[in-house]
Amino acid sequence: MGNVDDDGATFQQSYVKCSNGTVKTSTPISNGHIPNQHLSKSWRDVQQPQQQKEPQDDHEEELQQLLLNKQLKFSAPAYTEIRTRSGGLNFKGVSESSYHPAKQAEANGYVSQTGSSCDKFKPSRADGVLSAEQEHYQKTSFEDVPLYTACLTYLGFYLLMILGYINQLLFVPKVATEKGREGYVALYDAFESFYSRYVYRRVRDCWNRPICSVPGDELVLKDRVTDDYGWSFRFTGTETRCLNLGSYNYLGFAAATGPCADDSENRARQKGLAYCSPRSELGNTQLHIDLERLTARYCGVEDAIVFGMGFATNALNLPSLLGPDCLVVSDEKNHASIILGLRLSGATTRVFKHNSMRDLERVLRNGICYGNPKKGGKPWDKIMILVEGIFSMEGSIVRLPEIIALKKKYKAYLYLDEAHSIGSMGPTGRGVVEYFGADPKDVDILMGTFTKSFGSAGGYIAGSKKLIDFLRTNSHAHCYAGSISPPIVQQIYTSMSIIMGEDNTDTGRQKVQQLARNTRYFRRRLAQMGVITYGHEDSPVVPMLVYLFSKIGAVIRTLTTRHIAVVGAGFPATPIMEGRIRFCLSAAHTKEQLDYALDVIDDVSENLGLKYSRKPRDPHPIEY
Amino acid sequence: MMGIQLFNELGSIFRNTPTYALVLETLLLITVIALLLHKRGGRGLSKEQQESLIEQYEPEPLVADTDPDHPLLRTRLVESRVGKRIVVNGHNCLNLGSHNYLGLLEDDEILEEACKCLRKYGVGSCGPRGFYGTMDVHLELEDRLAKFMGLEEAIVYSYGFSTVASAIPAYAKRGDIIFVDEAVNFAIQKGLDASRSTIVFFKHNDVQDLERSLQQQEKRDQQNPKKAQKTRRFLVVEGIYMNTGKLCPLPELVELRKKYKLRLFLDETISFGTLGQTGRGITEHFNVNRDEIDLISASMEGSMATIGGFCVGSHFIAEHQRLSGLGYIFSASLPPMLTQAAISALDRFEREPQIFSQLQERSRQVHTQFKLFTKLKLGGDELSPVKHLYLAEDRESFEVESKLLSQVSDKCIERGVAVVEAAYLRNREHKPIRPSLRIVVNRLLTDNDIRETFDIIEAVSIAEL
């Protein structure tokens, strides 16, 4: 159903393969308690569709029954107190039309993307309370942790630490000692190495899992076991096929067959695998130039420049744009590459609360009014607001219209990192700028990566010709780092043309819509289940809060035994209290796959007690 | 009951305290409160003042205007697959500009295997190493690299530039001291910036100068032994310097490392796969035990002719980057087909170790021949595949030299020899670097090629300079 990817084996096919003989389900690593009967039962559920002709209805009936039961349980609503993290906001200057989610586009197809939206967006102070902005609020959820869970989380964490310290006192394995450097100052900070050895090691098997297939809608895990409590792993030689909810394959362009792979292979045969030279010496080709032009057109701006690594795009270009006399106002949840870039630039960085426009305005005001304190209050050379389109750990979407209004009011510049949102947001996949119907020219610097939606590698910066010319002459990556490999460029070029519809098919649009649909469906079903998810309803990054450090491990391990691959994040990537599981949706997923995943997640969260939410739940079945 | 008791207690405390103490304490309390309130109130700018300041604020333009004639704006266009020959701006040239030392870029076997890998894994890896971006090819490459170098652990990065730039700040932090050769490449300089440590530069390849600054540091340590116990000391050098083409005096550096308890980081971007009988780099060339070096990093964009980079070292050291090498954790992993290309390149290294001596022979030949230019001066070591051609006589400024050299380069390309001026961001380098034509030796060059190249460059340089 609706699977537009050429390589995408449909749900039935793939899981039949798994159930016939190759059921290597129980990975020995898991120590989460999995009721075995449950496992086999759910397998029967999965296999049902391919045995019967009309399994869909059965399934839905079952679901409704389930929901009815749930509703009964919740006849006395438990939603007496629901708080959102940041308070309400009365920002004036955003018109209703600037908040338009992707749903309209499904009805009337191609939405004009540039230019015309300019007149729609006029900051007018006359507006009263803004319903559109509140709509954004409603769709964005940051439910607070229940007090009881918060206490448990801290307790659990400190317990882990204490056990770790005891462990460290008693058993220090050989790997943790350095050879041949006696009398040297210790290389690592004591806490850092303690944490990675005695706390993180307990769940080490949940990360860096090797796979041996395309990271498409499904992936094949290489099974590994540990004989020494996580210090080292060995491969068992078996493989587990899993539904992939972990890769950033938003539009499903990660594929070993199909037009992208074909073009890339041809290009590699024609031009080789690398240039062994930076763009500035002997690494500049027509293909790079074409890609830059296409990217500029895609983003609706004058010019663009491309680089070989997304991380480096931030880290190596921010220093050319900013200097020590600049003020950067940066969202607290910004990605590490941005933080590194800021550190390298030497600019003064002030952080504002995640997505809080009021706090952003406060920081901007203070910045302008009090100037640079190191230079006795001299005004800043430049003030730059730095935000991401979709925040990768929070799943929230930037409040672009308000930020653009603020930026204009305070004459700041705006740097928008669309690493996750480019391709995955907006009716035609042009990112959050299109999603909000904003004018791309209002964003001074548009940055994005090719790793995610385009299924390739690298990054770009798009903007005015003046900006890009400056970068060509000042960017570290352009001058010193290797030029992008030809097959990698080709993959980006082909996938971008497909998204833009320049291959004369509507595959690209279908993919974008499929993703939007999957996202809505998946998020709503999760909310209905009663687990706490963060972020905006339209963001394909779905963090599900599990809070406790050990539950991250338990969920990942349990889901693996049920053939679902997900990603977990805990301290230090998130605050101690906010351990989470992150699902990344893809256009390659079919409804059946999502249903399977949701059923399993429901089951697992029931068993592990993840249904923390105190919000009212939608009693009706969610439509796809 | 309890309440009354407490009240009485408090009353007695008050009664027993002398009046002056009470007065003083009250004053103190008032000051504290006043200070607290004052802080919170800010530096009293009224709303109107703030508005007018905001009204008046005029920022500088986002970027400065760019000179339309800037050399970096008119880059050359490569129109062919890169190998020993290359088509630049429509001219079919002999390639002395791409860092394809061993000529593996035109190896069809490697290409074939990479394409096979593409058909198994797709192009991108769609995730960082931690989040399902680790494919078995990555593990195989790390395993093979570690074995090849005879060390415990290797870790693969997805971009050559980010390798050393991420490795250094993974270990060196604020308060540490890093001793660095002043000619290190730009990636290392960025790594140093990111570490926020104290940086001590020593003169290029000057061991005496390094020892002098180490002794100074020792004196400082004696004055403040407590701090010295917490200060980690690093020494960062390159095997062959990208910016000068010279080899580092590794044995002497290792001696100093032992004497002053430094941790030695070695960037082998050029020397890996070019020096030594079997291509294991400068350690093999000087016959230095690799355990003496704490961390070796290299880019795979040179002799291995693909994209990316790696670090090798003991398990204790290299493993640390898997949790703190920023470019490793936060970046998508290297596309599998390029990883496969690196594995295939290693296969070639092991199967045909003679390619290294062939390359070294070529480097020597080029060195002897290129020393003879009348208007240009050769820089770099005779064994190094990267050499620099400087103007024989100094001109008034680096800009003038740079302009002359790019004229020479353009004319050379027109006459069928691709040599390019080394590109630098002059205002961002730690120290201005003298402009040069960077010559890259390819293993596949023949005697005839070298002679012809020499004649062309000689003729062009005499005409232009």
Chai-1 contact restraints between the chains, C-beta under 6 A:
chainA,res_idxA,chainB,res_idxB,connection_type,confidence,min_distance_angstrom,max_distance_angstrom,comment,restraint_id
A,V175,B,H315,contact,1.0,0.0,6.0,A-B,restraint_1
A,E178,B,F316,contact,1.0,0.0,6.0,A-B,restraint_2
A,G180,B,D291,contact,1.0,0.0,6.0,A-B,restraint_3
A,Y184,B,K261,contact,1.0,0.0,6.0,A-B,restraint_4
A,V185,B,R232,contact,1.0,0.0,6.0,A-B,restraint_5
A,S196,B,L323,contact,1.0,0.0,6.0,A-B,restraint_6
A,W207,B,G130,contact,1.0,0.0,6.0,A-B,restraint_7
A,N208,B,R129,contact,1.0,0.0,6.0,A-B,restraint_8
A,N208,B,G130,contact,1.0,0.0,6.0,A-B,restraint_9
A,N208,B,T134,contact,1.0,0.0,6.0,A-B,restraint_10
A,P210,B,T134,contact,1.0,0.0,6.0,A-B,restraint_11
A,P210,B,D136,contact,1.0,0.0,6.0,A-B,restraint_12
A,P210,B,L139,contact,1.0,0.0,6.0,A-B,restraint_13
A,I211,B,Y132,contact,1.0,0.0,6.0,A-B,restraint_14
A,I211,B,M135,contact,1.0,0.0,6.0,A-B,restraint_15
A,C212,B,D136,contact,1.0,0.0,6.0,A-B,restraint_16
A,V214,B,Y121,contact,1.0,0.0,6.0,A-B,restraint_17
A,V214,B,G122,contact,1.0,0.0,6.0,A-B,restraint_18
A,P215,B,C126,contact,1.0,0.0,6.0,A-B,restraint_19
A,P215,B,Y132,contact,1.0,0.0,6.0,A-B,restraint_20
A,K222,B,D136,contact,1.0,0.0,6.0,A-B,restraint_21
A,G246,B,F131,contact,1.0,0.0,6.0,A-B,restraint_22
A,G246,B,Y132,contact,1.0,0.0,6.0,A-B,restraint_23
A,S247,B,C126,contact,1.0,0.0,6.0,A-B,restraint_24
A,S247,B,G127,contact,1.0,0.0,6.0,A-B,restraint_25
A,S247,B,Y132,contact,1.0,0.0,6.0,A-B,restraint_26
A,Y248,B,C126,contact,1.0,0.0,6.0,A-B,restraint_27
A,Y248,B,G127,contact,1.0,0.0,6.0,A-B,restraint_28
A,N249,B,C126,contact,1.0,0.0,6.0,A-B,restraint_29
A,A254,B,G122,contact,1.0,0.0,6.0,A-B,restraint_30
A,A254,B,G124,contact,1.0,0.0,6.0,A-B,restraint_31
A,A254,B,C126,contact,1.0,0.0,6.0,A-B,restraint_32
A,A255,B,G122,contact,1.0,0.0,6.0,A-B,restraint_33
A,A256,B,R119,contact,1.0,0.0,6.0,A-B,restraint_34
A,A256,B,G122,contact,1.0,0.0,6.0,A-B,restraint_35
A,S264,B,V123,contact,1.0,0.0,6.0,A-B,restraint_36
A,E265,B,C115,contact,1.0,0.0,6.0,A-B,restraint_37
A,E265,B,L118,contact,1.0,0.0,6.0,A-B,restraint_38
A,A268,B,C115,contact,1.0,0.0,6.0,A-B,restraint_39
A,K271,B,R81,contact,1.0,0.0,6.0,A-B,restraint_40
A,G272,B,R81,contact,1.0,0.0,6.0,A-B,restraint_41
A,G272,B,V82,contact,1.0,0.0,6.0,A-B,restraint_42
A,G272,B,L105,contact,1.0,0.0,6.0,A-B,restraint_43
A,L273,B,A114,contact,1.0,0.0,6.0,A-B,restraint_44
A,L273,B,T306,contact,1.0,0.0,6.0,A-B,restraint_45
A,L273,B,A341,contact,1.0,0.0,6.0,A-B,restraint_46
A,A274,B,A305,contact,1.0,0.0,6.0,A-B,restraint_47
A,A274,B,T306,contact,1.0,0.0,6.0,A-B,restraint_48
A,A274,B,I307,contact,1.0,0.0,6.0,A-B,restraint_49
A,Y275,B,V82,contact,1.0,0.0,6.0,A-B,restraint_50
A,C276,B,S98,contact,1.0,0.0,6.0,A-B,restraint_51
A,C276,B,H99,contact,1.0,0.0,6.0,A-B,restraint_52
A,C276,B,N100,contact,1.0,0.0,6.0,A-B,restraint_53
A,C276,B,E301,contact,1.0,0.0,6.0,A-B,restraint_54
A,C276,B,A305,contact,1.0,0.0,6.0,A-B,restraint_55
A,S277,B,S98,contact,1.0,0.0,6.0,A-B,restraint_56
A,S280,B,L72,contact,1.0,0.0,6.0,A-B,restraint_57
A,S280,B,T75,contact,1.0,0.0,6.0,A-B,restraint_58
A,S280,B,A423,contact,1.0,0.0,6.0,A-B,restraint_59
A,E281,B,G97,contact,1.0,0.0,6.0,A-B,restraint_60
A,E281,B,V420,contact,1.0,0.0,6.0,A-B,restraint_61
A,E281,B,A423,contact,1.0,0.0,6.0,A-B,restraint_62
A,L282,B,V78,contact,1.0,0.0,6.0,A-B,restraint_63
A,L282,B,G97,contact,1.0,0.0,6.0,A-B,restraint_64
A,L282,B,S98,contact,1.0,0.0,6.0,A-B,restraint_65
A,L282,B,V420,contact,1.0,0.0,6.0,A-B,restraint_66
A,N284,B,T75,contact,1.0,0.0,6.0,A-B,restraint_67
A,N284,B,L77,contact,1.0,0.0,6.0,A-B,restraint_68
A,T285,B,V78,contact,1.0,0.0,6.0,A-B,restraint_69
A,G308,B,Y159,contact,1.0,0.0,6.0,A-B,restraint_70
A,M309,B,S158,contact,1.0,0.0,6.0,A-B,restraint_71
A,M309,B,Y159,contact,1.0,0.0,6.0,A-B,restraint_72
A,M309,B,S331,contact,1.0,0.0,6.0,A-B,restraint_73
A,F311,B,G327,contact,1.0,0.0,6.0,A-B,restraint_74
A,F311,B,F330,contact,1.0,0.0,6.0,A-B,restraint_75
A,F311,B,S331,contact,1.0,0.0,6.0,A-B,restraint_76
A,A312,B,Y159,contact,1.0,0.0,6.0,A-B,restraint_77
A,A312,B,S162,contact,1.0,0.0,6.0,A-B,restraint_78
A,A336,B,L326,contact,1.0,0.0,6.0,A-B,restraint_79
A,A336,B,F330,contact,1.0,0.0,6.0,A-B,restraint_80
A,S337,B,F330,contact,1.0,0.0,6.0,A-B,restraint_81
A,L340,B,L326,contact,1.0,0.0,6.0,A-B,restraint_82
A,L344,B,D193,contact,1.0,0.0,6.0,A-B,restraint_83
A,L344,B,A194,contact,1.0,0.0,6.0,A-B,restraint_84
A,I368,B,L53,contact,1.0,0.0,6.0,A-B,restraint_85
A,I368,B,I54,contact,1.0,0.0,6.0,A-B,restraint_86
A,I368,B,Y57,contact,1.0,0.0,6.0,A-B,restraint_87
A,C369,B,L45,contact,1.0,0.0,6.0,A-B,restraint_88
A,C369,B,Q50,contact,1.0,0.0,6.0,A-B,restraint_89
A,C369,B,L53,contact,1.0,0.0,6.0,A-B,restraint_90
A,D381,B,E60,contact,1.0,0.0,6.0,A-B,restraint_91
A,K382,B,P59,contact,1.0,0.0,6.0,A-B,restraint_92
A,K382,B,E60,contact,1.0,0.0,6.0,A-B,restraint_93
A,K411,B,Y57,contact,1.0,0.0,6.0,A-B,restraint_94
A,K411,B,P59,contact,1.0,0.0,6.0,A-B,restraint_95
A,Y413,B,L62,contact,1.0,0.0,6.0,A-B,restraint_96
A,D444,B,L62,contact,1.0,0.0,6.0,A-B,restraint_97
A,T451,B,G124,contact,1.0,0.0,6.0,A-B,restraint_98
A,T451,B,A332,contact,1.0,0.0,6.0,A-B,restraint_99
A,G455,B,G124,contact,1.0,0.0,6.0,A-B,restraint_100
A,S456,B,V123,contact,1.0,0.0,6.0,A-B,restraint_101
A,S456,B,G124,contact,1.0,0.0,6.0,A-B,restraint_102
A,A457,B,G124,contact,1.0,0.0,6.0,A-B,restraint_103
A,A457,B,A332,contact,1.0,0.0,6.0,A-B,restraint_104
A,A457,B,P335,contact,1.0,0.0,6.0,A-B,restraint_105
A,L467,B,V63,contact,1.0,0.0,6.0,A-B,restraint_106
A,D469,B,T66,contact,1.0,0.0,6.0,A-B,restraint_107
A,F470,B,V63,contact,1.0,0.0,6.0,A-B,restraint_108
A,F470,B,T66,contact,1.0,0.0,6.0,A-B,restraint_109
A,R472,B,L72,contact,1.0,0.0,6.0,A-B,restraint_110
A,R472,B,L73,contact,1.0,0.0,6.0,A-B,restraint_111
A,T473,B,T66,contact,1.0,0.0,6.0,A-B,restraint_112
A,T473,B,H70,contact,1.0,0.0,6.0,A-B,restraint_113
A,T473,B,L72,contact,1.0,0.0,6.0,A-B,restraint_114
A,C479,B,A423,contact,1.0,0.0,6.0,A-B,restraint_115
A,C479,B,L425,contact,1.0,0.0,6.0,A-B,restraint_116
A,Y480,B,F186,contact,1.0,0.0,6.0,A-B,restraint_117
A,A481,B,F161,contact,1.0,0.0,6.0,A-B,restraint_118
A,G482,B,G160,contact,1.0,0.0,6.0,A-B,restraint_119
A,G482,B,E301,contact,1.0,0.0,6.0,A-B,restraint_120
A,G482,B,I307,contact,1.0,0.0,6.0,A-B,restraint_121
A,S485,B,I307,contact,1.0,0.0,6.0,A-B,restraint_122
A,I488,B,P335,contact,1.0,0.0,6.0,A-B,restraint_123
A,Q491,B,V123,contact,1.0,0.0,6.0,A-B,restraint_124
A,V567,B,F131,contact,1.0,0.0,6.0,A-B,restraint_125
